[in-house]
Amino acid sequence: MAELSTLARPYAKAAFASAQQSSNLSGWSVALATAAAVSQNEKIGELLDNPQLTSEVRAEKFLSVCGDFEQPQQNFIKLLAENHRLALLPEISELFEILKAEAEATLEVEVLSARPLSEEQTQRLTQALSKKFSREVHLHNAVDESLLGGAIVRAGDTVIDGTVRGRLAKLAEAMNS
């Protein structure tokens, strides 16, 4: 949802700035992922929606479930509670990961193939994608046997359809036009 993204973006940027300043991107990444998971729990959702609790009490109860967070991360959660934005944590975490990947010049790539990729295929594809995107690529392979052959590569907003079905569809489109 665009609205959630718009609301979450300033918080994600603030968390990212704090993480960069303290050279603790991975620590913040783990903390935000944990907080996002906790915020999606049904019982925690009831806690967050309880109008009888003050923002301080909400933050303290929320932090007690999350575990050991460093002081800046605790302050961030308290700020979110104060502004009634704890429900935005999944979106904040997602936006933070995008900022982190950009800063580290990394790219998460999902490859959906008809069969598992061999080690050699994985290395060649990783090298080719690293060169294409000018970033370090982290490749994740999933198998979908319904594909006749080939693969679908998803890298951020980019989708490369190299499946047999995709090629046949392009051929049919070219013949019909």
C-alpha positions in Angstrom: 0.0 0.0 0.0 1.3 3.4 -1.0 0.0 5.1 2.1 1.8 2.7 4.5 5.0 3.2 2.5 4.6 6.9 2.7 4.1 6.9 6.5 6.9 4.4 7.1 9.5 5.9 4.8 10.7 8.7 7.2 11.0 6.2 10.1 13.0 3.8 7.9 15.3 6.6 6.9 15.8 7.7 10.5 16.5 4.2 11.6 18.9 3.8 8.7 20.7 7.0 9.5 21.1 5.9 13.1 22.4 2.5 12.0 24.9 4.0 9.7 26.1 6.5 12.3 26.7 3.7 14.7 28.1 1.3 12.0 25.5 -1.2 13.0 23.4 -1.9 9.9 23.1 -5.7 10.6 22.1 -5.1 14.3 19.4 -2.7 13.3 18.3 -5.1 10.5 17.8 -7.9 13.0 16.1 -5.6 15.5 13.6 -4.3 13.0 12.9 -7.7 11.6 12.2 -9.0 15.1 10.0 -6.0 16.0 8.1 -6.4 12.7 7.5 -10.1 13.4 6.3 -9.2 17.0 4.0 -6.5 15.7 2.2 -9.0 13.5 1.3 -11.3 16.4 -2.4 -11.3 17.1 -2.1 -10.7 20.8 0.4 -7.9 20.3 -2.1 -6.4 17.8 -4.7 -6.3 20.6 -2.2 -4.7 22.9 -1.4 -2.0 20.3 -5.0 -1.3 19.7 -5.9 -1.0 23.4 -6.9 2.7 24.0 -6.6 2.3 27.8 -2.8 1.9 27.6 -0.5 4.9 27.4 2.2 5.0 24.7 4.9 4.4 27.4 3.2 1.3 28.6 2.7 0.0 25.1 6.3 0.6 24.3 7.5 -1.2 27.5 5.3 -4.2 26.9 6.3 -4.4 23.3 10.0 -4.2 24.1 9.6 -6.8 26.8 8.4 -9.2 24.1 11.1 -8.2 21.6 14.0 -9.1 23.8 17.3 -7.2 24.2 17.5 -4.2 22.0 20.2 -1.6 22.2 19.3 1.8 23.7 18.9 3.6 20.3 16.6 0.8 19.1 14.6 1.0 22.3 14.2 4.8 21.8 13.1 4.1 18.2 10.4 1.7 19.4 9.3 4.3 22.1 9.1 7.0 19.4 6.9 4.7 17.2 4.7 4.0 20.2 4.4 7.7 21.0 3.3 8.5 17.4 1.0 5.4 17.2 3.1 3.9 14.5 4.1 0.5 15.9 1.8 -1.2 13.3 4.1 0.2 10.6 7.1 -1.9 11.7 6.8 -4.5 8.9 6.9 -1.8 6.3 9.7 0.1 8.1 11.7 -3.1 8.2 11.2 -3.7 4.5 12.2 -0.2 3.6 15.2 -0.4 5.9 16.4 -3.5 4.0 16.1 -1.7 0.7 18.2 1.2 2.0 20.7 -1.3 3.5 21.1 -3.2 0.2 21.7 0.0 -1.7 24.3 1.2 0.8 26.1 -2.2 0.7 25.7 -2.4 -3.1 24.0 -5.8 -2.8 21.0 -7.3 -4.5 18.8 -10.1 -3.5 17.9 -12.2 -6.6 15.3 -14.9 -6.7 15.6 -17.5 -9.5 12.6 -19.7 -10.1 13.6 -22.7 -12.3 12.2 -25.9 -13.5 15.0 -27.9 -11.9 17.5 -27.1 -9.2 20.5 -25.1 -10.5 23.9 -26.8 -10.5 26.8 -25.1 -8.6 28.3 -24.1 -11.9 25.0 -22.6 -13.2 24.6 -20.7 -9.9 28.1 -19.3 -10.1 27.7 -18.3 -13.8 24.3 -16.7 -13.2 25.6 -14.9 -10.1 28.6 -13.5 -12.0 26.4 -12.4 -15.0 23.9 -10.7 -12.8 26.6 -9.0 -10.7 28.0 -7.6 -13.9 24.6 -6.5 -15.2 23.5 -4.8 -12.0 27.0 -3.6 -10.8 26.3 -5.1 -7.4 27.1 -8.1 -5.3 24.3 -10.6 -5.9 22.9 -13.0 -3.4 21.1 -15.7 -5.4 18.2 -17.7 -4.0 17.0 -20.6 -6.1 13.5 -22.1 -5.9 12.1 -24.9 -8.0 8.8 -24.8 -9.8 8.3 -28.0 -11.8 5.3 -26.5 -13.7 7.8 -24.5 -15.7 8.7 -26.5 -18.8 12.3 -25.3 -18.8 14.3 -22.2 -18.3 14.0 -19.8 -15.4 12.4 -16.6 -14.1 14.8 -14.1 -12.5 13.5 -11.5 -10.1 15.9 -8.8 -9.0 14.1 -5.9 -7.3 11.7 -4.5 -9.8 13.3 -6.3 -12.7 11.9 -9.6 -13.9 13.6 -11.6 -16.6 11.4 -14.4 -18.1 13.7 -17.0 -19.7 11.2 -19.8 -19.5 10.1 -22.0 -22.4 6.5 -20.9 -21.8 7.6 -17.2 -21.8 9.5 -17.6 -25.1 6.6 -19.4 -26.7 4.3 -16.6 -25.7 6.6 -14.0 -27.2 6.8 -16.0 -30.4 3.0 -16.3 -30.6 2.7 -12.5 -30.0 5.2 -11.8 -32.7 3.4 -14.1 -35.2 0.0 -12.5 -34.4 1.2 -8.9 -34.9 
